[in-house]
Amino acid sequence: MKRIWFAGIFLTLAVIMCVAEQVYINSLYNNLNTKISAAQAAINDGNFDEYIAKTKDIADYWDKKNDILYSVTEHSQLDSLALQMRTLPYGKDEAQSELKKLKALLFAFYEDERISFANIS
């Protein structure tokens, strides 16, 4: 009987951890995506000072969240994203292309970490 209780508690804790990870990653993805879009809008408007402020906000947010990410996800996927984050802010000429690249890396990370039938196998 003790084994059944232990298995039930262990299974419950595993499910709670998986759900918490998914909520955390979804929240991080949505917040970073919004912040990157705001930085892109600032560049499109020609406001480089606002762009610098937005990218500082992105970098600060990433610094605050990346320790937890490294503890719950694979490092190989995060390393390229972290490298792209560390090079913020980008120069005026390459800002749009680098922000698009950052968004693509973030989306790839999100797709790899979210629960889907493709990720089960």
N, C-alpha and C positions, 0 to 999 in steps of 0.2 A: 504494500500500500504506500510505503514511503517513496518508492521509486516512481509511482504514478504522480504523486504530489510534486516531487522534484522535477519530473518531466513537464508537468503542467506549468509550474512556475518558470522553468527555463524557457519554454515555448512562449509564454506570455511576455517575458522580458525581451526575447528576441524580436517578437512582433512590435513591441513598443519602441525598441531601438531602431528598427527599420522604418517605422512610420515617422519617428522624430528626425531621422536622417533625411527622408524625403521632403518633409516640411521645411527643414533647414535649407536644403539645396534649392528647392523651389523658390523660397523667399529670397535667397541670395541671388539666384538667376534673375528673378523679376526686378529686384532693386538695382543690380548692376546694369541690366539691360536698359532700364529707365535712365540711369545716370549717364551711360554711354550715349544714348540717344540725345540727351540734353547737351552733351559736349559736342556731338555732331551738329546739332542745331546752332550752337554758338559759333562754330567754325563756318557754317553756311551763311550766317548773318554777318560774318567778318569781324566778330567781336573776339579778338584773341585773348584779351584779359579775362573775359568770362570763361573762355575755353580753359585757360590755365586754372582758374578757380574750380571749374567742374572736374578737371582731371585730378586736381589735388584731393577733391572730395572722393573720387573713385579710388585713388591710391590709399587714402586714410581708411575708407570702408573695407578695402581688401586687407589691409594690415590688421584690422580689427577681427576679421573673420577667417583668415587663412590658417591660423593655428588649429582651429576646430576642423577645418576641411582636411588638413593633412592627417588628422587622427582618425577620420572616418572614411577616407577615400584613397584610391591608388595614387601614389606619388607621380607615376609616369605621366598621367594625364594632367596633373596639376602643375608640373614643372614648366611646361611650355606656356601655360596661362600665367603663371607667376612671373616668368621672364618677361612676358609682354606687359604685365602690370608694372614691373620694376622700371621699365623704360619710359613711363609716363612723366611729364607731358612730351608729346612729340613736337617736332618743329612745324612751322606753318605749312611747308610744302608737302610733307608726308602725313599730316594729321588725319585727313579723311581716310586714306588707304590703311593706315595703322589702326584707326578706330574700327574700321570694317573687319580687319584681321582679328582684333581683340574680340569683337562681337562673334565672329565665326568660331574662335577658340572657346569662348564661353558657351556657345550653343552646342559645340561638339562635346564639351565636358558635361553639360546638362543632359544631353541625349544618352551619353554613356552611363550616367548615374541614375537616371529615373527608372522606375519600374515599368517594364514593357515585356512583351513576349519575346522580342528579339534579344533582350538582355538576359533572359533566363538560361539560354543554352550556353 
